Amino acid sequence: MNIGMISWGSVNGKVQYNLPWDSSGHPYVAYPPTVWFQDIIRQDRTPYLLEEAHVIKRLNGYPISNSNANCVVLNKDGSWTNQDCATPQCYICSY
């Protein structure tokens, strides 16, 4: 079985891993940093960089041939299949 992990943050939240280390002395209040720090997904569940999300999905076997598919199902053989998010068996969703 292939197992992946993100060491720091993945979704922007209370720990604010989206801000650089210097944010305690340089507040990013008026505008966010031009390059985010470690989080991959904003709180509204959109990726900071769509290309990065596609790379992560591709490296994990996620089928990205259908750009409109937001959900996938993990099949018994370990492969992924695009799935309509309204289907109850939806395994992973990304909006």
ZAMARGU-4260 file (C-alpha; in steps of 0.2 Angstrom, whole numbers, plus 5000, padded with zeros to 4 digits):
<rodrens>
0) 5000/5000/5000 | 5006/5017/4996 | 5005/5030/5010 | 5008/5048/5009 | 5010/5062/5022
5) 5011/5080/5024 | 5022/5085/5038 | 5015/5103/5042 | 4999/5110/5037 | 4988/5105/5022
10) 4973/5116/5025 | 4975/5134/5030 | 4968/5136/5048 | 4971/5141/5066 | 4990/5136/5066
15) 4993/5148/5051 | 5006/5137/5042 | 5002/5148/5027 | 5012/5162/5034 | 5031/5163/5033
20) 5042/5162/5049 | 5044/5180/5049 | 5026/5184/5051 | 5027/5187/5069 | 5038/5202/5066
25) 5031/5207/5049 | 5012/5205/5049 | 5003/5200/5033 | 4987/5209/5036 | 4984/5221/5021
30) 4988/5207/5009 | 4993/5189/5009 | 5011/5184/5005 | 5015/5182/4987 | 5021/5165/4990
35) 5012/5155/5003 | 5022/5145/5015 | 5017/5127/5019 | 4998/5125/5017 | 4991/5117/5001
40) 4973/5122/5002 | 4964/5138/5008 | 4950/5137/5021 | 4937/5138/5007 | 4945/5121/5000
45) 4953/5128/4985 | 4971/5125/4982 | 4984/5139/4983 | 4991/5133/4966 | 4980/5122/4955
50) 4995/5114/4947 | 5002/5109/4964 | 4986/5100/4968 | 4986/5091/4951 | 5004/5085/4954
55) 4999/5078/4971 | 4984/5070/4964 | 4994/5062/4950 | 5008/5056/4961 | 4995/5047/4972
60) 4986/5039/4957 | 4971/5051/4957 | 4963/5051/4939 | 4964/5069/4933 | 4958/5066/4915
65) 4941/5074/4920 | 4945/5091/4926 | 4926/5093/4932 | 4927/5079/4944 | 4929/5084/4962
70) 4927/5067/4970 | 4935/5050/4968 | 4932/5033/4975 | 4947/5022/4981 | 4944/5005/4972
75) 4947/4988/4980 | 4962/4986/4968 | 4970/5002/4975 | 4966/5012/4959 | 4956/5028/4959
80) 4940/5032/4949 | 4932/5049/4946 | 4915/5050/4955 | 4901/5062/4955 | 4901/5070/4972
85) 4882/5066/4975 | 4886/5048/4975 | 4885/5041/4993 | 4901/5030/4990 | 4912/5046/4987
90) 4928/5043/4996 | 4938/5060/4994 | 4931/5077/4989 | 4940/5093/4984 | 4930/5109/4981
</rodrens>
